[in-house]
Amino acid sequence: MTRNLCMSVCQRNTWDSYFEIPTQVKTELQFWKSNCKSIPNLLVCPIHKIPERIIFSDASMYAGAGFVDGNVLQIAHYMFSEQERLKSSTWRELKSVEFILESMFAQLAGKLVKIYTDNQNVMHICRIGSMKPDLHELAMNIYTTCIVNSITIEVEWIPRSENVQADYFSRIFDFDDWAVDDSVFLMFNNRWGKFTFDRFADDKNHKIARFNSKFWVPGTTGVDAFAFDWSGENNWIVPPVCLVCRVLNHMLTCRAKGVLVVPKWKSALFWPMVWNNTENKFYDFITDVVEFDRPKHFFLSGSDRDSVFAQSPFISNVLVFKLDCSS
């Protein structure tokens, strides 16, 4: 990872001439100053070891993904921003490798990891860097993650026909990565908080340090919110509408407390679970409710710019429930 430094040295006019150190070279020098002592000693002719983890990685036009091959399928998934979608395919593939390592560093720490990719440039850049600044920056980030977590990686090219599963995961479009605006969260955090757990989030939109995510992402406390006990927490819950019924059942099972944000859609499947038609009121486990009349700037759009949650004002009223299922 001294490609820019070597190029600057080679471009001098004479052996003893001075030159201004470019920013890229300063970055490389700072990297070695910070990490040189922590880099483990390596044999010149290393003893061959069998990889302890195997990862398959790929990227599509709109997402990057990878998974750890094993008995339990662990998937990392990253939706590219509109600007990132305009990047080269090599950049997107390399970004996917960076994201996978940052998402799964805890289970990869101290291990030899084999990474399979169907992009030959990625294999080359992971080994020696790149003359293109944006690609070299990603290579440096990958190397830094490996150094900090004592991860040894071997990146190997495979044909696309052997990378079908990673390709499939990279083509998953997350239509539900929308969120509520920070001002809305702060309002209810002051009113009914403080919240201790964000149950449906990712690395880009989580409101609390502790959060559950759909896939492995950097900082996640755990994948699949329904795999965890929600009791003992003040939960902030903004789920996809299709999961609201399951959320309510899980809250009742765990005897949990929290705040749930849902559109006021009386025809939705979840409506009979919150509204008691016999008594013409919300069920008793809903201890308080705030209704917003077709609010503006309530939701933050995610990757799907055509989603109803990207519209402002919103297409219907929105309900914020305070739930107490502990009794």
SULRA-V684303 format. One record per residue. N is the residue number from 1. RES is the residue in one letter. SS is DSSP state (helix for helix, strand for strand, loop for the rest). OMEGA is omega in radians with two decimals (NA if undefined). Layout:
N,RES,SS,OMEGA
N,RES,SS,OMEGA
//
This chain:
1,M,loop,3.08
2,T,loop,-3.05
3,R,helix,-3.12
4,N,helix,3.11
5,L,helix,3.13
6,C,helix,3.14
7,M,helix,3.13
8,S,helix,3.12
9,V,helix,-3.10
10,C,helix,-3.08
11,Q,loop,3.09
12,R,loop,3.12
13,N,loop,3.12
14,T,loop,-3.10
15,W,loop,-3.05
16,D,loop,-3.09
17,S,loop,3.09
18,Y,loop,3.06
19,F,loop,3.11
20,E,loop,-3.08
21,I,loop,3.12
22,P,loop,-3.13
23,T,helix,-3.12
24,Q,helix,3.14
25,V,helix,3.10
26,K,helix,3.13
27,T,helix,3.12
28,E,helix,3.13
29,L,helix,3.12
30,Q,helix,3.12
31,F,helix,-3.11
32,W,helix,3.09
33,K,helix,-3.07
34,S,helix,-2.96
35,N,helix,-3.02
36,C,helix,-3.09
37,K,helix,-3.07
38,S,helix,-3.14
39,I,loop,-3.12
40,P,loop,3.09
41,N,loop,-3.14
42,L,loop,3.08
43,L,loop,3.08
44,V,loop,3.04
45,C,loop,-3.03
46,P,loop,3.06
47,I,loop,-3.11
48,H,loop,3.11
49,K,loop,3.05
50,I,loop,3.13
51,P,loop,3.13
52,E,loop,3.05
53,R,strand,3.09
54,I,strand,-3.11
55,I,strand,3.00
56,F,strand,-3.04
57,S,strand,3.09
58,D,strand,3.11
59,A,strand,3.04
60,S,loop,3.14
61,M,loop,-3.01
62,Y,loop,3.14
63,A,strand,3.01
64,G,strand,-3.10
65,A,strand,3.06
66,G,strand,3.14
67,F,strand,3.05
68,V,strand,-3.14
69,D,loop,-3.12
70,G,loop,-3.13
71,N,loop,3.09
72,V,loop,-3.08
73,L,loop,3.12
74,Q,strand,-3.01
75,I,strand,2.96
76,A,strand,-3.06
77,H,strand,-3.06
78,Y,strand,3.07
79,M,strand,3.11
80,F,loop,3.03
81,S,loop,-3.14
82,E,loop,3.12
83,Q,loop,-3.12
84,E,helix,3.12
85,R,helix,3.13
86,L,helix,3.14
87,K,loop,3.12
88,S,loop,3.11
89,S,helix,3.10
90,T,helix,3.11
91,W,helix,-3.11
92,R,helix,3.10
93,E,helix,-3.14
94,L,helix,3.08
95,K,helix,3.13
96,S,helix,3.11
97,V,helix,3.11
98,E,helix,-3.09
99,F,helix,-3.14
100,I,helix,-3.12
101,L,helix,3.14
102,E,helix,-3.12
103,S,helix,-2.98
104,M,helix,-3.04
105,F,helix,-3.08
106,A,helix,-3.13
107,Q,helix,3.11
108,L,helix,-3.04
109,A,loop,3.08
110,G,loop,-3.05
111,K,loop,2.97
112,L,strand,-3.02
113,V,strand,3.04
114,K,strand,3.13
115,I,strand,3.11
116,Y,strand,3.11
117,T,strand,3.10
118,D,loop,3.09
119,N,loop,-3.08
120,Q,helix,3.12
121,N,helix,3.13
122,V,helix,3.10
123,M,helix,-3.11
124,H,helix,-3.07
125,I,helix,3.11
126,C,helix,-3.12
127,R,helix,-3.01
128,I,helix,-3.13
129,G,loop,-3.09
130,S,loop,3.05
131,M,loop,3.08
132,K,loop,-3.01
133,P,helix,-3.08
134,D,helix,3.10
135,L,helix,-3.14
136,H,helix,3.09
137,E,helix,3.10
138,L,helix,3.11
139,A,helix,3.10
140,M,helix,3.12
141,N,helix,3.11
142,I,helix,-3.12
143,Y,helix,3.14
144,T,helix,3.11
145,T,helix,3.14
146,C,helix,-3.12
147,I,helix,-3.07
148,V,helix,-3.05
149,N,loop,3.12
150,S,loop,3.10
151,I,loop,3.03
152,T,strand,-3.10
153,I,strand,2.96
154,E,strand,-3.10
155,V,strand,-3.06
156,E,strand,3.11
157,W,strand,3.00
158,I,loop,3.10
159,P,loop,-3.13
160,R,helix,-3.13
161,S,helix,3.12
162,E,helix,-3.11
163,N,loop,-3.00
164,V,helix,-3.05
165,Q,helix,3.09
166,A,helix,3.08
167,D,helix,3.12
168,Y,helix,-3.12
169,F,helix,-3.12
170,S,helix,3.13
171,R,loop,3.05
172,I,loop,3.09
173,F,loop,-3.11
174,D,loop,3.14
175,F,loop,-3.01
176,D,loop,3.13
177,D,loop,3.02
178,W,loop,-3.11
179,A,strand,3.01
180,V,strand,3.13
181,D,loop,-3.12
182,D,helix,-3.12
183,S,helix,3.10
184,V,helix,3.12
185,F,helix,-3.12
186,L,helix,3.12
187,M,helix,-3.09
188,F,helix,3.04
189,N,helix,3.08
190,N,helix,-3.06
191,R,helix,-3.04
192,W,helix,-3.08
193,G,loop,0.09
194,K,loop,-3.14
195,F,loop,-3.07
196,T,loop,-3.08
197,F,strand,3.05
198,D,strand,-2.94
199,R,loop,-3.11
200,F,loop,-3.03
201,A,loop,2.98
202,D,loop,-3.05
203,D,loop,-3.10
204,K,loop,-3.00
205,N,loop,-3.11
206,H,loop,-3.11
207,K,loop,-3.07
208,I,loop,-3.11
209,A,loop,3.13
210,R,loop,-3.11
211,F,strand,3.00
212,N,strand,-3.12
213,S,strand,3.13
214,K,loop,3.11
215,F,loop,3.03
216,W,strand,3.08
217,V,loop,3.13
218,P,loop,3.05
219,G,loop,-3.09
220,T,loop,3.06
221,T,loop,3.13
222,G,strand,-3.13
223,V,strand,-3.14
224,D,loop,-3.09
225,A,helix,-3.06
226,F,helix,3.10
227,A,helix,-3.04
228,F,loop,3.08
229,D,loop,-3.09
230,W,loop,-3.10
231,S,loop,3.13
232,G,loop,3.13
233,E,loop,2.94
234,N,strand,-2.92
235,N,strand,2.97
236,W,strand,-2.94
237,I,strand,3.06
238,V,loop,-3.02
239,P,loop,2.89
240,P,loop,-3.06
241,V,helix,-3.11
242,C,helix,-3.12
243,L,helix,-3.06
244,V,helix,3.11
245,C,helix,-3.14
246,R,helix,3.09
247,V,helix,-3.13
248,L,helix,3.10
249,N,helix,-3.13
250,H,helix,3.08
251,M,helix,-3.13
252,L,helix,3.14
253,T,helix,-3.11
254,C,helix,-3.03
255,R,loop,-3.00
256,A,loop,3.07
257,K,strand,3.10
258,G,strand,3.14
259,V,strand,-3.08
260,L,strand,3.12
261,V,strand,3.14
262,V,strand,2.96
263,P,strand,3.09
264,K,loop,-3.13
265,W,loop,-3.06
266,K,loop,3.10
267,S,loop,-3.12
268,A,loop,-3.11
269,L,loop,-3.08
270,F,loop,-2.99
271,W,helix,3.12
272,P,helix,3.13
273,M,helix,-3.14
274,V,helix,-3.06
275,W,strand,3.12
276,N,strand,-3.10
277,N,loop,-3.11
278,T,loop,-3.09
279,E,loop,3.09
280,N,loop,3.12
281,K,strand,3.05
282,F,strand,3.14
283,Y,loop,-2.98
284,D,loop,3.13
285,F,loop,3.00
286,I,strand,-3.00
287,T,strand,3.11
288,D,strand,3.14
289,V,strand,3.04
290,V,strand,-3.13
291,E,strand,3.10
292,F,strand,-3.08
293,D,loop,3.14
294,R,loop,-2.98
295,P,loop,3.02
296,K,loop,3.07
297,H,loop,3.10
298,F,loop,-3.13
299,F,strand,3.01
300,L,strand,-3.11
301,S,loop,3.07
302,G,loop,-3.09
303,S,loop,-3.12
304,D,loop,-3.11
305,R,loop,3.13
306,D,loop,-3.13
307,S,loop,3.07
308,V,helix,-3.14
309,F,helix,3.05
310,A,helix,-3.09
311,Q,loop,3.07
312,S,loop,0.04
313,P,loop,-3.12
314,F,loop,-3.02
315,I,loop,-3.13
316,S,loop,3.02
317,N,loop,-3.13
318,V,strand,3.13
319,L,strand,3.03
320,V,strand,-3.08
321,F,strand,2.89
322,K,strand,-3.03
323,L,strand,3.02
324,D,strand,-3.11
325,C,loop,-3.04
326,S,loop,-3.09
327,S,loop,NA
//
